[in-house]
């Protein structure tokens, strides 16, 4: 089961990726364009790891499935370690998962 964006994390898209900011523990986390896309595909958009990897494979056909899976797994581990995502509880309302704001954000 995929983790969900921590509701206390702000997401700001940028020209070369995105930045995440945790209002809970004041962590800034920079994402390249692929990492930002993974964030955008977290629940409720995709519900499984396989679904994220399949969608990324369609968007980046020149990258092997094994590389996509390894990179997504590593990113999810990093996001989890920094408490930017949370384990989804069965039956949890995914609509309250992410907070997206147009506010200015510094580069990580």
N, C-alpha and C positions, 0 to 999 in steps of 0.2 A: 504494500500500500504506500502510495506517495505521501510525503509530508505536505503540509499546507503552509503558505506564507504566514508568518507570525503576524497577528493583527497589529502589533506595536512596531512594525517595520514599515518605513516609508520607502516607496519606489519612485525613482526619478529617471526617466529615459533621457539619454544624451545621444549626441551624434555618433559616438563610437562605442556605445554600450549603455550602461546604466550605473547608478549608484544606489545602494541600499543604506538606510540609516535606522538603527534600532533606537527608538525613544526610551526603551527600557534600560539598556546597558551602554548607550551612547557609542555603539560600534558603527563605523563607516565601512562599507564593503563595496569595492568596485567590481563591475562585471563587464567583460568584453561583449561584443554583439551577440555571440552565441550563448553566453551565460545569461544575458538579458532575455534572450528568446526562451531559454529553459525556464526562467522565472515566470515569464508570461504564460507558459504552458502548464504550470502547476495547477492543481485543482482550484476551481471547478472545470477548467478547460480540458485537461486530460485527467484520467483517473488511475492510470497505471504507468509504471516505468516503461513498459514495452510501447505504450501509446506515444509517450514523449519521444522515445528513440525512433519510432517509425516516422513520426512527423518531421523530426530533424533529418532523418535519412532522405526524405522526399525533398527537403529544402536544400540539403547539401549532398547531392548524389555522388560527388567525387570522394566523399569520406566513407571509409568502411564502417560497417555496422559495429564491429568490435571496438573501434576507436570511439565512436559515438557513445556506446554503452559505458566504456571506461571513463570517458570525460564527464558524462552526466553523473555517474556514480560518485566520482571524485568531487564534483561541484556540490552535489547533495550532501555529501559528508562534511564539506567545509561549511555549508550553510547551516547544517545541524550543529556543528561544533561551536559556531558563533551565535547560536540560538536565533537565527533569522528565519527558520522554519520550525514547525512543530509537528509532532506525530498526530496524524488525523485519527480521531476517535470515531468508531463506527456510528453512523447516524448523525454525525456532526453536520451542521449547516455550513456548507462551503461558501455561501454567499457572504459570510462575515469574515472570511479568511484574510483578505488583503486590503491594505490601505494604500491607495495611490493618490499622490498629491502633486500639484504642479509647482510646488515651492522650489526655490533655488536650493541647490545642493552642491556642496564642494566636491571636488574630485578626490577619490580615495587613493 
